[in-house]
Every structure is written in structure tokens, then in C-alpha cells.
């Protein structure tokens, strides 16, 4: 088959699937934006960077922006068809940025698959979850509703869709849910696993950690409320007072991946340090910024306890990877986590907003690691049983794509 992946940040969610399909003899191509410089496991063609959109009103501007991106992807598709005679059997694109919106107009004979990551809602998900930062009112609800327009359009056009978790699939309207197959992208459990020889040295220091050390870890692409950074930071003073030998490794950049910037600080990191920094021994709190994947894995392997929080939103790969590394995960008791973690069985669940509860749970886990060894073992077993890349997820993903091609 001829299989085309479409993703502005390719390989995005497809770093293992695209080469696996190519290895099975399919002709695999990826379409991405010209500014994407990420290494690709398959051949790539690029579309022109979308023009800036200045349309008003601001509340509905997003559709114009994603439509512009869809236009650029469609123009590139037209060139592929008219100049090179390229017609894919299957197109598999992420629906989030509008790239798939007009591809059926170029290739009506192709089967269109979309990666259905999340459907926005005005209630019950991320936008109204955190009262400290929520912006209630009609304008906010209109903006959220408008952000869903292109996602609904992409789902209506698609022949089938894929969501990584049941929670994320469940955010879509019931009338569209029948199109969705639930299958996680998969965790490489051969790469991410316990390693008694693991070591991590804090950059610029001689401070080196190994498994068994009293290390608390926190990982997020960006340090922001969507991933509970504010709750974690507010819980830290009591934890560090109770555990004077504990060291804290925090991975993440200071910008925003989701949600807005703080109004009264340069970043959420700076805002939270202004709030609680004078109650922390900052010589034991290590902000690492973005780290290499090798360092990320080592950090998980040397950690005694891993804290993970999220709004009702997309579940991070890092949560699954921490479990694969056999970390003791203390996580927020929010819907995405309940799908993966059972409190007291393969991790701990704590109310997202309960700062005192977080302090207590983290302190207890740091103080008595042997008590939680069964939870660590069960955490990795969960990943091996349900989310392992090679034995569970990749075969299902390959079949998902190939079945679409056979149906055509």
C-alpha cells in the first residue's frame, strides 16, 4: 500500500508505526510543514508554512488558522498528485491542526484516518476544572466551542479514527465515538525498565544519584497548572521539611504547552518560587529544564517516587514510561489517571487540589520505600500487559492502518 502520514511535527505520535509499516513492504511517506526539522524514520515531503491569520473576531480565529494550515497541506497534496501522480491508499493524520481538512478533495479515493487526541468541551474537562485559573463566562465558552469546529469536521470526514486512551476517546460526542479505535502509541519497555546500574548527575555539579537514593521526580514538557505544577510546588515545603535528605529533580521548560501564562510573573516556575521558594531548601531542588531522552529515562530509574498530575486532559507518555521504569507513581485522582492506576494496587491517587494530601502521600512514599515495592512491580506489569509497544500496541496499530487499506 501507499501510506501517507500527515503531522506538522512528524514523526509526532508515529515514530514507531511509520517505520514498522515501511518494514512490512508498504510505501510510506510523510507530509509535514517546511519548518519541521525533526529527524524522520521515513521519507518526508513538506508543505509551505501557513500565512499568519489576522482575522477578527478573536474568539473564532482558530478555525481560520487551522483552515489556512489545511489549505497549505492540500496545495502540497495537489502537487504530489498532479506533478508526480502520487495517490495514497491510506492517509493517517493528526486532526489537531487542520492538516487533514481538505485532503479528501485531492484524494477522494484514499481512506482517511485521523488521530483523535481530544475533543474540547466547555464543561467537565480542562477548561472549567481548576477554579484558581478558570475563566468562566460566555466568551470563554464560545472560544472553547469554536476550538472544536475543525476537530468535528475532521472526524466527520474520516473513515476511522484512533485515540490513545478510553478517556480521550470518551471526550468525543457519542455519534462520532463509533469511528474511534482505542489503542495507545505504545511504551518501549525494553528501553524503559528498572536498571540498578542507572546513574544521573545533575548538570554542572558532581551530585550523582542512583537507584535507592531518596529522590523525588516530577516531569512535564512545560511547568504549568495543566500538569499540576502549582499543586506539586505547594506540597514541596512540607515534604522537604519532613525529609531533610530528599532531593527533587524537576524536568520541564518554563513556557506554556497548554493554557495561558501567569499574569503576574514571567513563568509559572517564577510564580511558584515567589510563592513558596522561601520555604524550600533550593540546594535540594534541581530544575533541569529540557533533558535528553537518555537522561529522562535515567531520572525515572533513579527516582524513589514520581509525582504526576494532570487536569482532565491528554495523558502524558511520561506517566506510562515512569510506570515502565517501575517507579512508585503518586498521581492526581483525575479521570485520565483512573484508567491506568488503581490506588493502592499499582500506584497512589491523590485529589488534585489537596496540597496537604500530596505532602503526606509523597512524604510517606519517600520514608518507607519497601512498603511500596509491590506497587512498583504492579505498575510495570500494567504497562507490559496493556501498553507494551512490541507485543500489544504496535501490532494493533499496524492492523488498524492495514485494515483501512484493505477496506478500500
N, C-alpha and C positions, 0 to 999 in steps of 0.2 A: 504494500500500500504506500501511497504518498501521504505523509502525515505532516501537517504544519502546526507548530506551536506558535502562539501569539502572546507576548508578555513584554511590557515596557522595561521590566527589569530581568529579562531572561538571563539565566535559567529559572529564577524565581522558585516556584513550587515544583519545577520539573527537572531538577538536576540529575535524578536517577532514572526517571521514567523515559526521558528523551533518548539517552544513550542505550537504554535497555531495548527500546523498540528498534533502534538502529541496528543493534546487535542481532536482532531477530530477522534481519533482512529487509526491513522497511526503509523507504527513502524518507529521511527525517530532515526537516528544515525548520528554522525558527525565524519569526518576524519580530523585530524589536525596534525601538527608537534609536536614532543615529547617535545620541549622546550616551547610550549604554556601553560601557567599556568592560563589563564583567566577562571573565573567561567563559566560553561556551563549549559544551561537550559535543555539539553538532554544528553543522554549517548554519550561518546566520546571514540574513539579509535585513536591511534597515529602512525604516520609513523616516521621512523628514520630521524634525521636531515641530510640534504644533505651534501655531502662532499664538501669541498672548491674546486673551479674551478680555475685553474691557466693557462688555455689555452690562447694562443695568436692567432690572434691579438686582442688587447683590444677593438677595435671598434665593434666586433661581439661577444664579450664574453658573453653578456647577454643571448643569446639563449642557450649557453652551461649551464649557471647557472639555467635557468628555466627548461631546459630539465632534469638536474640532480634532481631537485625537483620533476618533473613529474615522473621520474624513481622511486623515493622513495615512492611516493604515489601509483604507480602501483604495486610495490612489496608488499605493505601493503594490497592492494586490492586483490592481488593473494592469500595471506594468508587467508584473510577473506573468499574467495570463496573455496579454496581447503581444508582448515582445518575446517572451520565452516559451509560451504555450504551456505554462505550469498550471495544472488543475489538481488540487489535493483531493484525496478521498475523504480525509478527516481533518477538521480544524479543531484544535483544542486551545482555547484562550481564556485568560482571566477576565472576568466580567467587570472588574472594579474600575477600570479607567476608560471604558468606552471603545476599546480597540476592536471588539467583535461586532459593533452595532451595524455596520454596513457590508460586512464580508459576504453575506448571503446574496447581496446584489451583484457581486462579482462572480461568486462561485455558488450558484443555486443548487448545483448537483452534489455539493460536498455535505457531509454530515458535520454539524456544528455542535461541539461540546464546550461547555463553559465551566470554569472553576467558580463555584458559587460559595464565596467565602463568608459572607454575612449580608443580611438584609437589615437596613436601618429601620427603626421604629421610634415613634415619639414617646412610647411608654413601655416599661418592662425590660428595657435593655440598658445600654450605656448612658443614653442622654439624660435620663432622669434618675440615675442610680445614686449619685453622690450629692447629697443636699448642699455640701460645702461649695461645690463648684457648678452645680446645675444652674441653667439659665431659663427658668420657666417663663411661659408666655407664648402668645400666638406666633410671634416671629420665629422663635426657636423651633416650634413645632412645624411651621411651614418650611424652614430651612432643612430640617431632618427629612420631611416628606419629599422635598424636592431632590434630595440626595439619593432617593430610592428609585427615581424615574428610570434612569438608564439601566439599573440592575433588573428591574421588572422587564424592561424591553429586551434585554439580553436573554433573560430566562424564557420569555415567550418565543423568541426566535430559535432558541436552542433545541436540538433534537434530544439532548440529555445533558445532565449536569452532575457535578461532583462536589461534595462538601467533605471536609476532613473529620468532622465530628457530628454526632447526632444533634448536639446543642446548636451548632451553626446551621445545620440543615433546617432545624426547627424554627429558625428566625424567619424563614420564607413563608409566604401565605400558603394555606393548605392546598389551594388549587394549583400551585406550582410545585409543591413538595413531591408529587408523584414522579417528577422528572429526575429527582436527585438520588444518586447513589452515595452512600456514606462510606468513605474509605480514607484513612489518614495517609499522609505523604510517606510515612514510614521512618523508623529510627534505626540507624546503623548500630546495632547492638554489639557488633564485633569491634567497632571503633570506640563506642561509648560504653564502657564497662568498668567495674571496680579494678583498681590497679594498686597493689600495695607498694609498688616502686614509684608511684607518681610523686612529683615534686612541683611546687610552684614558688618562684621567687618574685617578690614584689619589685617591679622595675625601679631602678635607681637605689636599691638597698641590698643588703645581704640577708634580709629576712626571708627565710625559706620555710615553707610548710609542707607537711607530708600527711598521709592518712593517719588518723588518730589524734592529730592536733585539734585544739579547741578553736575551730574556725567556723564562722557563720557566713554564709554566702547569700548574695542577692544579685539577680541578673535581669536586666531589661534592656531592650535596644536603646530606649531613652528613659531617663529618670523622671517619671511623671505620674500624676494621680491615676491614670488609666491602669497602671500596673502597681498601684498601691504604694508608691514610694513614700508618700506622706505618712501613711499609717506605719510603715516599717520604720521610718526615721523617728517618729514619735514614740515607738516602742523601744528603741535602742537604749536610751539613757538608763532605764531600769534594768535592762538586760546586762549592760556593761558594768553597772554598779554591783549587781549580784554575782557576776562572773568576771572578776578582775583580770583573769588571764586570757579571756576571749579576744580573738582577733576577727575583724569583719572585712570581708572582701566584697566590694560593690562594683559590678560591671554595668556600664551603660553611659551613653553620651548625655550631655546637658541640654540638648534641644528637645523638640517635641516630635513624636511619631504620631500620636493621637491626641486629640483635644488641643486646647489653647495654651498659650504661655501665661505665666503668672503676671498679674497687673502691677505688682509692687516689687519685682526682683528680676534680675537678668535671666534666671533659670529656676526650675523647681529645686535643683540642688542648693542654690544660693538661698532660696526662700526658706527651705527647711533647716539649713545650717544657721540662718539668722534666728529661727525659732528655737532650735534645740541644741545648737552647737556648743553653747557654754555649759551644757550638762553632759558632754561627751568627752572622753579621752581620745582626741583626734589622732594621737600617735598610734592608736589601735584600729582606726577606721581608714581603710585604704580605698580611695576612689580610683578605679583603674581605667575608666573611660572605655573605649572600644578595644577589645583584645583579639588576638588571632584565634582561630578555631582550636588550634592545639592547646593554647593557654586556657581557653574556655573549658575544654574537657578536663585539663589538669585541675582547674579550680573546683570543678564539681567533684573530682576524685579525692581531693584533699579535704573537702568540707565535711564537718561533722553534722551540720544542719543547713538545709537550704530553704530559704523563705521565698514563697511565690504568691503573689496576689494579682488579681485582675478583676476589673469590672465585668459584668455580663457581656462578654465581647470575644473576639478571636482568641483562641487558646495558643499560647506560645510553644514553639518547638522546644524551647529550653526546659519547659516543665517536664515533657516526656524524656528529654535527654538526662535531666537530673535523676529521674527515676531509673533510667537505664544504667546510670553510674552507681546505682544502689545508695543514693543519698537518702537521708531522712528528710522528707519534704513536709514542711509546715505551710499549709496553703489556705487561701481565703475560702470560706464556705459560700461560694458563688456557683451558679449553675454550670459553667464550663468545667469546674473542678470536680463537681459531684459525679460527672460522667466517668472520671478516671480514678478518683481517690475515694475510698471509703474510710471514714475517720476511725482510727484505731486498728485498721487492718493493713493498709499499705501506705499510710501517711497520717497526718493530722489535718483537721479542718478547723479554722477559727473564724468567727464573724469578722468580716472585712473591716468594720469600723471599731471593733473592740480593742482599743490600744492596750489596756491593762491585760486583756486576754492574750494578746500577742506577746506581750512582755513575759507573761507567765509561761506560755507554751514554749517559747524559744529558750527561756532560762532552764526549764525542766529538761528539754531535749539536750542542751549543752551539758548539763550537770550529770546526766545519767545515760550515756550513750548505749551501754549494754542493754538497758531496758528496752530500747527501740530497735535492736538488731532484727527481730522478726519482721518489723515493718519495712526495714530496708530490703530484706530479702524478698518480701512480698511485692515491693514496688518494682523491682527489676522483673520479677515473674510476670507482673501485669503487662509490662512492655513486651516481653518475649511472647506472651500468649496472644496479645491483641494488636500490637503496633510494630512488630518486628519487620524491618524493611524487606529482607530477603525471603522470609518464609511466609509472611502474611500479606503485607501491603503491596509490594511491587508486583507479585503475580496477579493480584486483584486489579491493580491499576492497568497493567498490560492488557488484561482481558477486557476491561472497560473500554479501552480505546479500540482494540481489535474487533470487539463485538459491534461497535458502531460502524466500522468499515465493512464488516460482513453484511450488516443490515442494509447497507447502501447498494 
